[in-house]
Amino acid sequence: MKRVLVASASSVVRAGLEALVKGSPALAFAGSARSAAGAGLARQVEDVRPDVILVELDARHEAALSELLALAAKPGSPGVVALIDHPLGAWVAEALRAGVRAILTREAQAEEIEAAVEAAAAGLVVLHPATVESLLARAAIVPRGEGEVEPGPLTPREVGVLAMIAEGLGNKAIAARLGISEHTVKFHVSSIFAKLGAASRTEAVKIGIRQGVVML
């Protein structure tokens, strides 16, 4: 199970997130912090060594946002899942560069948050649809040039998932074979599609075969 540290300045929100983590069979509650940033959170991270930090943020507190990004950017830091109202604008791009793995709205459903935590622990990136649209809109006005970054290669886990897709397995069967949730499999499949530039499972397999990633 992935160990999760919960952080929020609101005792009500903190209690709700703690209950969510404790109620998940895939997650283990590692502790909680009364601040979404600052020295207190950094000490908690150092003490309990969580796999993921689940943090609720107030977008109006710029200092807290900056401190969280500094924490996320440290080598060896746990994955960060941030719940924030209106997760748009330049902060999102900066957060992703710093190492924040998931950015959802504070209205996200429990199952969405749980899936994002599992995905973040697996090294995946999860974004609210409105956040994706905002990033795409920003990217559309940036000229393409020599500094353009190509999608990274498939991770070993993604290669394994793609191989099982080639076998004809569905998400539920893949989840059962790997011992992970179906939500996490969906995130893996989405990441595979994005990296390969594929629009379907069949196309992803064909590209994987051409690239030598999938062996039949």
C-alpha positions in Angstrom: 0.0 0.0 0.0 1.1 3.6 -0.7 1.6 5.7 2.3 -0.2 9.1 2.1 0.4 12.3 4.2 -2.6 14.6 4.3 -2.1 18.4 4.5 -4.7 21.2 4.9 -5.1 24.3 6.9 -8.8 23.4 7.4 -9.5 20.9 10.1 -12.8 19.9 8.3 -11.1 19.3 4.9 -8.2 17.5 6.7 -10.6 15.1 8.4 -12.4 14.4 5.2 -9.1 13.6 3.4 -7.9 11.4 6.3 -11.2 9.4 6.1 -10.8 9.0 2.4 -7.3 7.6 2.7 -8.1 5.4 5.7 -11.1 4.0 3.8 -9.1 3.0 0.7 -7.7 -0.6 0.6 -4.9 0.6 -1.7 -3.7 3.4 0.6 -2.2 3.7 4.0 -2.6 6.8 6.2 0.9 8.1 7.1 -0.1 11.2 9.1 -1.4 14.7 8.7 -0.1 18.3 8.7 -2.1 21.4 9.7 -0.4 23.5 7.0 -0.4 23.0 3.2 3.2 24.3 3.1 6.0 25.7 5.2 8.5 24.2 7.6 5.8 22.1 9.4 4.9 20.2 6.3 8.6 19.7 5.4 9.3 18.3 8.9 6.3 15.9 8.6 7.5 14.7 5.2 11.0 14.1 6.7 9.5 12.3 9.7 7.0 9.9 8.1 8.5 9.5 4.6 5.2 9.2 2.7 4.9 8.0 -0.9 2.4 10.8 -1.7 1.4 14.1 -0.2 -2.3 14.9 -0.6 -2.6 18.6 0.0 -5.5 21.0 -0.2 -4.5 24.6 -1.1 -6.0 28.0 -1.2 -5.0 29.7 -4.4 -5.0 33.1 -2.7 -2.0 32.3 -0.6 0.8 32.7 -3.0 3.5 32.1 -0.3 2.0 28.6 0.4 1.9 27.8 -3.3 5.6 28.7 -3.7 6.6 26.8 -0.7 4.8 23.7 -1.9 6.6 23.9 -5.3 9.9 24.2 -3.5 9.2 21.1 -1.5 8.0 19.2 -4.6 11.2 20.1 -6.5 13.5 18.6 -3.9 15.3 15.4 -5.1 13.6 12.3 -3.7 10.4 14.2 -2.7 7.2 12.2 -2.6 4.6 12.7 -5.3 2.2 15.6 -4.7 -1.5 15.6 -5.3 -2.8 19.1 -5.1 -6.5 20.1 -4.6 -6.9 23.7 -5.5 -9.8 25.9 -6.7 -9.5 27.1 -10.2 -6.3 25.2 -11.1 -5.5 27.3 -14.1 -2.8 29.7 -15.3 1.0 29.9 -15.1 1.1 28.2 -11.6 0.0 24.9 -13.1 2.8 24.8 -15.6 5.2 25.8 -12.9 3.8 23.1 -10.6 4.3 20.4 -13.2 7.9 21.5 -13.8 8.5 21.4 -10.1 7.3 17.8 -9.8 3.6 18.1 -8.7 2.0 14.9 -10.1 -1.7 15.6 -9.9 -3.8 18.8 -9.8 -7.5 18.5 -9.2 -10.2 20.9 -8.1 -11.3 21.1 -4.5 -14.6 19.7 -5.6 -13.1 16.5 -6.9 -15.0 13.3 -6.0 -13.5 10.8 -3.6 -12.9 8.2 -6.3 -11.1 10.8 -8.4 -8.8 11.8 -5.6 -8.1 8.2 -4.7 -7.3 7.3 -8.3 -5.0 10.4 -8.6 -3.1 9.4 -5.5 -2.5 5.9 -6.8 -1.5 7.4 -10.2 0.9 9.9 -8.6 2.5 7.1 -6.6 3.1 5.2 -9.9 4.8 8.3 -11.4 1.9 9.4 -13.6 0.5 12.9 -14.0 -3.2 13.6 -13.5 -4.9 16.8 -14.4 -8.5 18.2 -14.2 -9.9 18.5 -17.8 -10.2 22.3 -17.4 -6.5 22.4 -16.5 -5.6 20.4 -19.6 -7.6 22.8 -21.8 -5.9 25.8 -20.2 -2.4 24.3 -20.8 -3.3 23.4 -24.4 -4.5 27.0 -24.9 -1.2 28.3 -23.5 0.8 25.9 -25.7 -1.1 27.0 -28.8 0.3 30.5 -28.6 3.9 29.4 -28.0 5.9 29.1 -31.2 7.3 25.6 -31.9 11.1 25.7 -32.0 14.3 24.0 -31.2 13.5 23.9 -27.5 10.4 21.8 -28.0 10.3 18.8 -25.7 9.2 15.5 -27.1 7.2 13.0 -25.1 9.3 10.7 -23.0 9.7 7.0 -23.6 7.3 4.5 -22.1 8.1 3.4 -18.6 8.6 -0.3 -17.8 5.1 -0.4 -16.4 3.6 1.2 -19.5 5.5 -1.3 -21.7 4.0 -4.1 -19.6 0.5 -2.6 -19.9 0.9 -2.2 -23.7 2.0 -5.8 -24.0 -1.2 -6.9 -22.2 -3.2 -4.7 -24.5 -1.6 -6.5 -27.4 -2.8 -9.8 -25.8 -6.3 -8.4 -26.0 -6.8 -7.9 -22.3 -9.2 -5.2 -21.1 -8.5 -2.7 -18.3 -10.2 -4.8 -15.7 -8.1 -7.9 -16.6 -4.9 -5.8 -16.7 -5.7 -4.4 -13.2 -6.3 -7.9 -11.8 -3.0 -9.2 -13.3 -1.0 -6.3 -12.0 -2.8 -6.0 -8.6 -3.6 -2.3 -9.2 -6.9 -0.4 -9.6 -8.7 -0.1 -12.8 -8.5 3.7 -12.5 -4.7 3.4 -12.4 -4.7 1.2 -15.5 -6.8 3.9 -17.3 -4.1 6.5 -16.4 -1.4 4.2 -17.8 -3.4 3.7 -21.0 -3.9 7.4 -21.4 -0.2 8.0 -20.9 0.7 5.4 -23.5 -1.6 6.9 -26.0 -0.1 10.4 -25.4 3.5 9.2 -25.7 2.9 7.1 -28.8 0.5 9.6 -30.4 -2.1 6.9 -30.7 -5.9 7.4 -30.8 -6.9 3.8 -30.0 -5.6 0.6 -28.4 -5.2 -1.0 -31.8 -3.1 1.9 -33.1 -1.0 2.0 -29.9 -0.2 -1.7 -30.4 0.7 -1.2 -34.0 3.0 1.7 -33.1 4.5 -0.3 -30.3 5.3 -3.2 -32.7 6.9 -0.8 -35.2 9.1 0.7 -32.4 10.1 -2.7 -31.1 8.3 -2.1 -27.8 5.9 -4.9 -28.3 7.1 -8.3 -29.3 4.6 -10.8 -30.8 
